[in-house]
Amino acid sequence: MSQQSMKIEAARAALEYVENGMRLGIGSGSTAEEFVKLLAERVNAGLEIIGVPTSERTAKLCTELGVPLSSLDETPQLDLTIDGADELDANLSLIKGGGGALLREKIVAFASKKMIVIADGSKVVEKLGAFPLPIEVNIFGLAATKQAVEDAAGKLNLTGAIKIRENRDGDEFKTDGGHLILDASFGHICDPEALSNALHAIPGVVEHGLFIGLADVAVVAQENGVEIKTAAL
């Protein structure tokens, strides 16, 4: 099974958790987009849900395919969020934000009673950190914030390049909220919770891509089928 096929199968398996009448957080990224396509088929066949998208791109796709949407202001409590991940470990701790939507993704996940992660097998790791950690930061004071991130990481023995994310044309990437992203290549993160706390203590950090204690179930498609994972702890 190709990686694309695995993404589709993970999305298809996650769709089984969606019930009529749900208030549904709808994630971002390539696997989440496959979920939106399958969800739209169910909606067109009569499934009634209201979706809250985690990015402008997801909102656009939902609108094009006929998935009814609300905002988190209009629908502040959600039954379920289904979203992808860039990495996930045995405790269902995640790195997210490769697409730049980490702030909205975390807000939506936190507003949900339950979060299901959908991924192909390549996203499962023993320790988080091979994928650069996205850190969303305010434009004001960027140099000072970047230095503070480097100092905080150093105290946790985390080193590696921290780069401002750029678009393909070389311009600075800006999130839907108008912020910048630092991509931190720390390597293996031995204590994700300590790093999370350290980053949250920096005023210029808006949010980071470590999702700890938010995911309840992971639906992971491997070459030999779909596996349902729950936290090891």
C-alpha positions, 0 to 999 in steps of 0.5 A, a space after each residue: 500500500 502506498 503512503 497515499 493509500 495509507 492516509 486514505 485508509 486511516 481517514 476512512 477508519 477514523 470516519 467510523 467514530 463520527 456520529 450523527 449530530 456531532 460537533 466536529 473539529 476538522 484538522 489540517 494537513 494531507 491526511 486530514 484532507 483525505 478525511 474531509 473528502 470522505 466526510 463530505 461523501 457521508 454528509 452528501 448521503 445524509 450525515 448531519 454534523 457541524 464542522 469547525 476547521 483548524 485552518 483557512 485551507 481546511 475551511 476552503 476545502 470543506 466549503 467546496 465539498 459541502 461540509 457545513 461549518 461553524 466557528 469556535 466562537 459559535 460552537 465553543 464545545 466540540 464532541 470530537 476532533 480528528 486531525 493528523 500529526 507529523 510525529 506521534 509516540 507511544 504515549 500519543 504525544 505529538 508534534 504538529 504544525 508542519 503545515 503551520 496551523 498548530 495554534 488553531 489546531 491546539 485550540 480546537 483540540 482543547 475544546 473537544 471532548 475527544 481527539 483522534 489522530 490519523 496518520 500513516 505508519 511513517 509518523 510513529 516514532 519512539 521519541 519525538 524530535 526527528 521532525 523539526 518542532 514548529 514554534 509559533 512566535 510573535 513578529 515583535 521582538 523576534 530576535 529576542 524570542 529566538 534567543 530565549 528559545 535557544 537558551 531554554 532549549 540549551 538548559 534541557 541539553 537540546 541543540 540544533 538549528 532554529 530557523 525562521 520558516 520561509 515560503 518557497 519564494 523566500 518570504 517569511 511564512 505567516 500563519 493564519 493568525 499573522 505570526 511567524 514560525 521557528 522550526 527547531 531541529 532539536 533531534 530527540 526530545 527526551 522530556 517533551 513536557 519540560 520543553 513545553 513548559 519552558 517554551 510557554 514561559 517565553 512571552 514571545 512564544 504564541 504556541 508550540 507544536 508539542 501536543 501532550 495529553 490531548 490525543 485519546 486515540 491514534 488511527 494508524 494505517 500500516 502496509 498490512 492494515 489499520 491499527 488503533 492505538 491508545 496511550 501506553 501510560 
